[in-house]
Amino acid sequence: MTKQTSQRPATRRQPLPRSFKDLTPSKHFNPRTFFREMVWKALLTRRTGQYKRPAFPKLNYGQVAITWIGHASFLIQFTNLNVLIDPNFANWLFLLKRIKRSGLKIEHLPPIDLILLTHAHFDHFHKPTLRRLPRPKIGVMPWGVGDLALNLGFERVIELEWWESFSQKEWTVTLTPSKHWGARTLRDNHRGYGGFILEHQGRRIYHAGDSAYFHGFKEIGRRLPPEIALLPIGAYRPESFRRVHMGPDQAVKAFKDLHAKYLVPMHYGSFRLSFEDIDEPPRWLLEVAEKEKLTRNVNILEEGVPRVF
């Protein structure tokens, strides 16, 4: 493992909550609003999408195939490496209904060499999904998250600090900063969070995890400018949600900071996590991209359909 100077954010002891509103990062929800917007509206929404048996392409050295599973979940394939990022195949997250099916089933996955987990939130670190995977070899995650991966079938679990890298054979993974938080349960603030830069066969792919827009995208663009940026574009309304998430306008700004070539959007369309219409994020993204003359750089993927880059 290659060590670099880490910049772990300072942690502060969180006060005990005085209301339901204090349990949410934006301190915006009350129980009635949460139930109406996140639970009741989703229950009234018919689940859409179809599972597909993906036709995984035969790749040449240096080619990469990216399959969006849905939400923040991706399968990234090279000629000799299969990587899953934040896999989540659930139709329910507690009371939260998945309103668009995952693009493929777990049994359709190829053998997985590496799993990257950006943080411990239930929609990104989904234990039932991880338990069903056929014994992935290596799991890489931020500091303080490794104990959650015990008894999930990993042959090896690696924890990284920000800007710390892990390498094996020809590939390297680096944990990058983000503007989010990592707690899984109340006052569980010792766990890390971030995005990942994956480097293999001369390609460099960035998965931002969950993040608000922040100056750190410029630092990533200086240190490890990615070719392909997988960026979140959903869960941004009300405005207070932008403390921890990005809208399409900010995702385009981050994309420019990163000096990337391709923008692949994520974190929309699967679960109702905020107040915007479920189909608004990709529509708005295309509007912003057209205004910025970046339409050719935006690649909106269909769940379960591999795209070769």
HELIX and SHEET records of a PDB file:
HELIX    1   1 PHE A   20  LEU A   23  5                                   4    
HELIX    2   2 PRO A   31  PHE A   34  1                                   4    
HELIX    3   3 PHE A   35  TRP A   40  3                                   6    
HELIX    4   4 LYS A   41  LEU A   43  1                                   3    
HELIX    5   5 ILE A  106  HIS A  108  5                                   3    
HELIX    6   6 LYS A  127  ARG A  132  1                                   6    
HELIX    7   7 GLY A  146  ALA A  149  5                                   4    
HELIX    8   8 GLY A  216  ARG A  223  1                                   8    
HELIX    9   9 GLU A  239  ARG A  243  5                                   5    
HELIX   10  10 PRO A  248  LEU A  258  1                                  11    
HELIX   11  11 GLU A  280  LYS A  291  1                                  12    
HELIX   12  12 THR A  295  ASN A  297  5                                   3    
SHEET    1   A 7 ARG A 156  LEU A 160  0                                        
SHEET    2   A 7 ILE A 138  PRO A 142  1                                        
SHEET    3   A 7 LEU A 114  LEU A 116  1                                        
SHEET    4   A 7 ASN A  82  ILE A  85  1                                        
SHEET    5   A 7 SER A  73  GLN A  77 -1                                        
SHEET    6   A 7 ALA A  65  GLY A  70 -1                                        
SHEET    7   A 7 ARG A 307  VAL A 308 -1                                        
SHEET    1   B 2 TRP A  92  LEU A  93  0                                        
SHEET    2   B 2 LEU A  96  LYS A  97 -1                                        
SHEET    1   C 6 SER A 165  GLN A 168  0                                        
SHEET    2   C 6 TRP A 171  THR A 176 -1                                        
SHEET    3   C 6 GLY A 195  HIS A 200 -1                                        
SHEET    4   C 6 ARG A 203  HIS A 207 -1                                        
SHEET    5   C 6 ILE A 228  PRO A 232  1                                        
SHEET    6   C 6 TYR A 262  MET A 266  1                                        
END                                                                             
